[in-house]
Amino acid sequence: MALVVQKYGGTSVGTVERIRNVAERVARTFDAGNEVVVIVSAMSGETNRLVALANEICESPNEREYDVLVSTGEQVTIALLAMCLQSMGYQAKSYLGSQIPMLTDNTHAKARIKSIQDSKIRADLAQKTIVICAGFQGVEENGSITTLGRGGSDTSAVAIAAALKADVCEIYTDVDGVYTTDPRMVPKARKIDKISYEEMLEMASLGAKVLQIRSVEFAKKYGVVIHVRSSFDDSQGTLVMKEDEDMETVLVAGIAFNKDEAKISVLGVPDQPGIAAQIFSPLTESNITVDMIIQNVSSDGKTDMTFTVPKTDCKKALEIIESVAQSIGASGTSSDSAISKISIIGVGMRSHAGVASRMFEALSEEGINIEMISTSEIKISCVISEKYTELAVRVLHEAFGLNRED
């Protein structure tokens, strides 16, 4: 008997009929002799509808009340799925995040999980009950509802799997696994049988939408095996797991891209100790994540510093940076939101030379200019003009031999 955690996204529970299909899949897993815990998202489009209502009521909704509102979507789906399983003759019980409870910090809309009390879930499992938990939400120590940010149901599922020491965490979605790149952009993209936590972490952080980055971080930390599968068929998906020897034989596992970043430059910065801290500390205090950073020092002792931030934070970040630029005596600022970040990822890059040059040559042959470069042991990222995104992905996918054989 195995302990299986299953997570179903919004498209998987988007209609009553799809909830019935989920119930049948859950029942089959239970009937095979497994203990089953299910985590569900809100019905497809529901969270967006709730966010729109909040924004219609006022321009800047209170964060605590925002969480109270957007967390209601999952309450609907856990109840409907429990009802459906009960009507099929199974014992099923639903829990909100606050009822488990899943304890988080008090950062509303972007809360981080601190601990999970698993005694209620374990007691139910011992009574042959299928447990259904609301994803995306938790509760802080004073009892206020919190949410984990968009895509947080993946994190909820992996965290619960870690707390229960589950044998596997199955993430069901509208795709049947992790692909070498987005198959909608590159029809010859291949499904990957297994991928390391490190590779998946890079792909998630660099724009791949299959798994939320924090869920992969959790999985890596606690050794949770994730199986990414389609909720619409029974095919095997992609295992996200600890790196093995076979993975190192593959030079590049996948190509990721992200159009959701913007570039900000601080021009004519005095080249002196402490300046970088003065620039980036205010961004940190405003909870704005900085990604790539490059610095060019000129002969006159001045520096141009360029970095990227999430596109949604660009306006706020630019306002902060304009104020900082004045205080440190910089000559000015500029920004560009029409950029894209293209990345190649693979643990095999650790032991193979010439990967960067092959990437740069492939882009150069298509006349694609590289604006910024960032590297790590298993990743090379380039910032390019957004209009060349699709061309760059296709060129690199072919250059590294990732196309599916027909």
C-alpha positions in Angstrom: 0.0 0.0 0.0 1.3 3.4 -1.0 0.5 6.9 0.2 -0.4 8.9 -2.9 -0.9 12.7 -2.9 -2.7 13.9 -6.0 -3.1 17.6 -7.1 -5.6 18.7 -9.7 -5.4 22.2 -11.3 -8.1 24.5 -12.3 -8.6 23.1 -15.8 -8.9 19.6 -14.3 -11.8 20.7 -12.1 -13.2 23.4 -14.4 -16.7 21.9 -14.7 -18.9 19.5 -12.8 -18.3 16.8 -15.4 -14.5 17.2 -15.0 -14.9 17.0 -11.2 -16.7 13.7 -11.7 -13.8 12.5 -13.9 -11.3 13.5 -11.1 -13.5 11.6 -8.6 -13.3 8.5 -10.7 -9.5 8.7 -11.0 -9.2 9.3 -7.3 -11.5 6.3 -6.7 -9.3 4.0 -9.0 -6.2 5.0 -7.1 -7.9 4.2 -3.7 -9.3 0.9 -5.0 -5.8 -0.1 -6.0 -5.1 -0.3 -2.2 -3.5 3.2 -1.7 -4.1 5.9 0.8 -5.1 9.0 -1.1 -4.9 12.7 -0.3 -6.1 15.1 -2.9 -5.3 18.8 -3.3 -7.4 20.9 -5.6 -7.3 24.4 -7.1 -10.3 26.6 -7.8 -12.3 25.9 -10.9 -10.7 27.3 -14.0 -11.2 31.1 -14.3 -12.6 31.5 -10.8 -9.6 33.1 -9.1 -9.3 35.6 -12.0 -13.0 36.4 -11.5 -12.5 37.0 -7.8 -9.4 39.2 -8.4 -11.4 41.2 -11.0 -14.2 41.8 -8.4 -11.6 43.0 -5.8 -10.1 45.4 -8.4 -13.6 46.6 -9.3 -14.5 47.4 -5.7 -11.3 49.5 -5.1 -8.0 50.3 -6.7 -5.8 48.8 -4.0 -7.6 46.1 -2.0 -6.5 45.4 1.5 -4.2 42.4 1.4 -5.9 40.6 4.3 -9.3 40.9 2.8 -7.9 40.0 -0.6 -6.8 36.7 0.7 -10.2 36.1 2.4 -11.8 36.7 -1.0 -9.6 34.7 -3.4 -9.3 31.7 -1.1 -13.0 31.0 -1.5 -12.6 29.4 -4.9 -11.0 26.2 -3.5 -13.7 25.9 -0.9 -16.1 25.2 -3.7 -14.0 22.5 -5.4 -13.1 20.6 -2.2 -16.8 20.4 -1.2 -18.0 19.3 -4.7 -15.3 16.6 -5.0 -16.0 15.3 -1.5 -19.8 15.2 -2.3 -19.1 13.4 -5.6 -16.9 10.7 -3.9 -19.5 10.2 -1.2 -22.2 9.7 -3.8 -20.0 7.0 -5.3 -19.9 5.2 -1.9 -16.5 6.3 -0.6 -15.7 8.0 2.6 -14.3 11.5 1.8 -13.6 14.6 3.9 -12.6 18.1 2.9 -10.4 20.6 4.6 -9.6 24.2 4.1 -6.0 25.2 4.7 -6.9 26.7 8.0 -8.6 23.5 9.1 -5.6 21.2 8.5 -4.0 23.6 9.6 -1.3 24.7 7.2 0.6 27.4 9.1 2.2 30.2 7.1 3.9 33.5 7.8 1.7 36.6 7.6 2.8 37.8 4.2 -0.6 38.1 2.5 -0.9 37.0 -1.2 2.6 35.6 -1.1 2.7 33.6 2.2 5.3 31.0 2.8 4.6 27.7 4.6 6.1 27.3 8.1 4.6 24.0 9.2 1.8 21.5 8.6 -0.1 19.7 11.3 -0.8 16.3 9.8 -2.6 14.6 12.7 -6.2 15.1 11.3 -5.2 13.8 7.9 -3.4 10.8 9.3 -6.4 10.0 11.5 -8.7 10.1 8.5 -6.4 8.0 6.4 -6.4 5.4 9.1 -10.2 5.2 8.8 -10.0 4.6 5.1 -11.1 8.1 4.3 -10.1 10.0 1.1 -8.8 13.4 2.3 -9.4 16.4 0.1 -7.5 19.6 0.9 -7.8 23.2 -0.5 -4.6 24.2 -2.3 -3.2 27.7 -2.5 -4.2 28.7 1.1 -3.1 28.5 4.7 -3.5 30.4 8.0 -1.1 32.6 10.0 -0.7 32.3 13.7 -3.3 35.0 14.5 -6.0 33.0 12.5 -6.1 35.2 9.4 -6.4 33.4 6.1 -3.4 33.6 3.8 -2.7 32.6 0.2 0.6 31.4 -1.3 0.5 33.3 -4.6 -0.6 32.2 -8.0 0.3 28.6 -8.7 0.4 28.0 -4.9 -1.7 24.8 -5.1 1.4 22.9 -6.4 3.3 24.1 -3.4 0.5 23.0 -1.1 0.5 19.5 -2.6 4.3 19.0 -2.4 4.3 20.4 1.2 1.6 18.0 2.3 3.3 15.1 0.5 6.5 16.0 2.4 4.8 16.3 5.7 3.1 12.9 5.2 6.2 11.3 3.7 4.1 10.3 0.7 5.5 7.8 -1.8 4.7 10.1 -4.7 3.1 13.5 -5.4 1.1 13.4 -8.7 0.5 16.8 -10.2 -2.4 16.5 -12.7 -2.7 19.3 -15.2 -3.8 20.0 -18.8 -0.5 18.8 -20.2 0.9 15.2 -20.1 4.3 16.0 -18.7 7.3 18.3 -18.9 8.5 19.0 -22.5 11.8 20.1 -23.8 10.1 23.5 -24.5 6.5 24.7 -25.0 5.0 22.4 -27.6 2.6 25.2 -28.7 5.7 27.1 -29.8 7.7 24.2 -31.1 5.5 21.3 -32.4 8.5 18.9 -32.4 9.2 19.4 -28.6 9.6 16.1 -26.8 8.2 14.9 -23.5 10.9 14.3 -20.9 10.6 10.9 -19.1 12.5 12.2 -16.0 14.2 15.4 -15.0 16.3 16.4 -12.0 15.1 18.8 -9.3 17.8 21.2 -10.4 16.8 21.2 -14.0 13.1 21.5 -13.2 13.9 24.3 -10.7 15.7 26.2 -13.4 12.9 25.6 -16.0 10.2 26.7 -13.5 12.1 29.8 -12.5 12.9 30.7 -16.1 9.3 30.6 -17.4 8.2 27.0 -17.8 4.6 27.0 -16.5 4.2 23.3 -15.8 5.2 23.5 -12.1 5.4 26.4 -9.7 9.0 27.1 -8.6 8.3 26.9 -4.8 6.8 23.5 -5.2 10.0 22.2 -6.8 12.1 23.8 -4.0 10.0 21.9 -1.5 10.3 18.7 -3.5 14.1 19.0 -3.7 14.5 19.9 0.0 12.4 16.9 1.2 13.1 14.4 -1.5 9.5 14.3 -2.8 9.1 12.5 -6.1 6.8 14.5 -8.4 4.9 12.8 -11.2 3.6 15.4 -13.7 0.6 13.9 -15.5 -2.4 14.7 -17.6 -5.8 14.6 -15.9 -7.4 13.7 -19.3 -5.7 10.4 -20.0 -3.8 7.6 -18.2 -0.4 8.0 -20.0 2.8 8.2 -18.0 4.1 11.7 -17.5 7.4 13.1 -16.3 9.1 12.2 -13.0 10.9 15.1 -11.2 13.4 13.5 -9.0 16.9 13.3 -7.6 19.6 13.5 -10.4 20.9 10.1 -11.6 23.8 9.2 -13.9 21.6 8.9 -17.0 20.6 12.6 -16.8 24.3 13.8 -17.1 24.5 12.1 -20.5 22.0 14.7 -21.9 23.8 18.0 -22.7 20.7 20.2 -22.7 17.4 19.0 -21.2 15.2 21.9 -22.3 14.7 25.4 -23.5 12.8 27.9 -21.3 11.6 31.4 -22.1 10.0 34.2 -20.1 8.3 37.2 -21.5 7.2 38.5 -18.1 10.4 40.4 -17.2 11.5 44.0 -17.7 14.9 45.6 -17.9 15.9 48.7 -15.8 19.1 50.6 -16.1 20.7 53.1 -13.8 23.1 55.3 -15.8 26.2 57.1 -14.6 26.4 55.6 -11.2 29.5 56.6 -9.1 31.9 53.7 -8.9 32.4 53.4 -5.2 31.8 50.8 -2.4 28.2 50.5 -1.1 26.5 51.9 -4.2 25.0 48.5 -5.2 23.5 48.1 -1.8 21.9 51.5 -2.0 20.3 50.6 -5.3 19.0 47.2 -4.5 18.1 47.4 -0.8 15.0 49.6 -1.4 13.8 47.0 -4.0 14.2 44.2 -1.5 12.3 46.2 1.1 9.4 46.5 -1.4 9.5 42.7 -2.0 10.6 43.2 -5.6 12.7 40.3 -6.9 15.7 41.2 -9.0 17.0 38.6 -11.4 19.9 39.2 -13.8 22.4 42.0 -13.1 25.2 43.4 -15.2 27.6 46.3 -14.5 29.7 48.2 -16.9 32.5 50.5 -15.6 33.6 53.2 -17.9 37.0 55.1 -18.0 35.5 58.2 -16.3 34.8 56.2 -13.1 31.1 56.0 -13.7 29.1 52.8 -13.9 25.9 51.7 -15.8 24.0 49.1 -13.9 21.3 47.1 -15.6 19.0 44.5 -14.0 15.7 42.7 -14.7 12.5 42.5 -12.5 9.1 40.9 -13.1 7.2 43.0 -15.6 4.3 43.5 -13.2 6.7 45.2 -10.8 8.4 47.4 -13.4 6.5 50.6 -12.8 6.9 50.3 -9.0 10.6 49.4 -9.3 11.3 52.3 -11.7 9.7 54.8 -9.3 12.0 53.5 -6.5 15.1 53.5 -8.7 14.4 57.0 -10.0 14.4 58.2 -6.4 17.5 56.3 -5.6 19.3 57.6 -8.7 18.8 61.2 -7.5 20.1 60.4 -4.0 23.3 58.7 -5.2 24.1 61.2 -8.0 23.4 59.0 -11.0 22.8 60.6 -14.3 19.5 58.9 -15.1 17.5 55.8 -15.6 15.8 53.9 -18.4 13.6 50.9 -18.7 12.4 48.4 -21.4 9.5 46.0 -21.0 9.7 44.6 -24.5 12.3 41.9 -23.7 12.4 38.2 -23.3 14.7 35.8 -21.5 15.8 32.7 -23.3 17.5 29.9 -21.4 19.1 26.5 -22.0 19.1 24.1 -19.1 20.9 20.8 -18.5 22.9 19.1 -15.7 25.1 17.7 -18.5 26.4 21.2 -19.1 28.6 20.7 -16.0 30.9 18.3 -17.8 30.7 19.5 -21.4 32.6 22.4 -23.0 31.4 24.7 -25.9 27.7 24.9 -24.9 27.7 28.7 -24.6 29.5 29.3 -27.9 27.0 27.0 -29.6 24.1 29.0 -28.1 25.6 32.3 -29.1 26.4 31.1 -32.7 22.9 29.8 -33.2 21.4 33.2 -32.2 23.9 35.1 -34.2 23.1 33.2 -37.4 19.6 34.5 -37.1 20.6 38.1 -36.4 19.3 38.0 -32.8 21.2 40.4 -30.6 22.0 39.4 -27.0 21.4 42.3 -24.5 22.4 40.5 -21.3 23.9 37.1 -20.3 23.7 35.1 -17.1 25.2 31.7 -16.4 25.2 29.0 -13.8 26.5 25.4 -13.6 23.5 24.0 -15.5 22.0 27.1 -17.2 22.8 29.9 -19.7 20.3 32.7 -20.1 20.2 35.6 -22.6 18.0 38.6 -22.7 16.8 39.5 -26.2 14.2 41.6 -27.8 10.7 40.1 -27.2 9.8 40.0 -30.9 12.5 37.3 -31.5 11.3 35.0 -28.7 9.7 32.3 -30.8 12.5 32.3 -33.4 15.2 32.0 -30.7 13.4 29.1 -29.0 13.0 27.2 -32.2 16.6 27.8 -33.3 18.1 26.7 -30.0 15.8 23.7 -29.8 17.1 22.5 -33.1 20.7 23.5 -32.4 20.9 21.2 -29.3 19.2 18.2 -31.0 16.0 18.4 -28.9 13.5 18.0 -31.8 11.2 14.9 -31.7 11.9 12.2 -34.3 8.9 11.7 -36.4 
